[in-house]
Amino acid sequence: MIKLTKMNGHECLLNHTLIEIIEESPDTCITLSNGNRYIVLESGEVIREKIIEFSAEVMRRAGYQSLLPQDGK
């Protein structure tokens, strides 16, 4: 799960595997596959980076270090 900030400033954890689409117009709106929608302060690019970082951390903890680039990118 990734940590995001709602428009009211409260942080929440979002199950990133349910994300169907991220739209910026200008607020960032995330639509999940179950139909739920969330408006957050983070940009689409920041959300994308959080997903990549979280997925890499899961792989590291599962013992897949040899499959990941050594520089962390």
C-alpha positions as CSV (number, residue, x, y, z in Angstrom):
1,M,0.0,0.0,0.0
2,I,1.2,3.5,-0.7
3,K,0.7,6.6,1.6
4,L,-1.1,9.5,0.0
5,T,-2.6,12.8,1.3
6,K,-6.2,13.6,0.9
7,M,-7.3,17.2,0.1
8,N,-8.1,17.8,3.8
9,G,-4.5,17.0,4.7
10,H,-5.1,13.6,6.2
11,E,-2.9,10.8,5.1
12,C,-4.3,7.5,3.9
13,L,-2.9,4.2,2.7
14,L,-4.1,3.1,-0.7
15,N,-4.0,-0.4,-2.2
16,H,-2.2,0.5,-5.4
17,T,-3.1,-2.8,-7.1
18,L,-6.7,-1.5,-7.4
19,I,-5.7,1.7,-9.3
20,E,-7.4,1.7,-12.7
21,I,-6.7,5.3,-13.7
22,I,-5.0,8.5,-12.4
23,E,-6.3,11.8,-13.8
24,E,-4.9,15.3,-13.2
25,S,-7.3,18.1,-14.0
26,P,-5.8,20.0,-12.0
27,D,-6.5,17.9,-8.9
28,T,-5.3,14.4,-8.9
29,C,-8.2,11.9,-9.0
30,I,-7.6,8.2,-8.6
31,T,-10.2,5.8,-9.8
32,L,-10.0,2.2,-8.5
33,S,-11.2,-0.9,-10.2
34,N,-14.1,-1.2,-7.6
35,G,-15.4,2.3,-8.7
36,N,-14.2,4.2,-5.6
37,R,-12.6,7.6,-6.4
38,Y,-10.1,9.6,-4.3
39,I,-8.8,13.1,-4.8
40,V,-5.3,13.5,-3.4
41,L,-2.6,16.2,-3.2
42,E,0.2,14.1,-4.9
43,S,0.7,14.3,-8.6
44,G,0.4,11.4,-10.9
45,E,4.2,11.2,-11.3
46,V,4.7,11.1,-7.5
47,I,2.1,8.4,-7.2
48,R,3.8,6.4,-9.9
49,E,7.2,6.7,-8.1
50,K,5.6,5.6,-4.8
51,I,4.2,2.5,-6.5
52,I,7.6,1.7,-8.0
53,E,9.4,2.2,-4.6
54,F,6.8,0.1,-2.8
55,S,7.0,-2.7,-5.4
56,A,10.8,-2.8,-5.2
57,E,10.6,-2.9,-1.4
58,V,8.3,-5.9,-1.5
59,M,10.7,-7.7,-3.9
60,R,13.7,-6.9,-1.7
61,R,11.9,-8.3,1.4
62,A,10.9,-11.4,-0.6
63,G,14.5,-12.0,-1.5
64,Y,14.6,-10.9,-5.1
65,Q,17.7,-8.6,-4.7
66,S,19.5,-10.2,-7.6
67,L,16.7,-9.2,-10.0
68,L,16.8,-5.5,-9.0
69,P,19.3,-3.0,-10.3
70,Q,22.0,-2.3,-7.8
71,D,21.7,1.5,-7.9
72,G,18.0,1.3,-6.7
73,K,16.5,2.5,-9.9
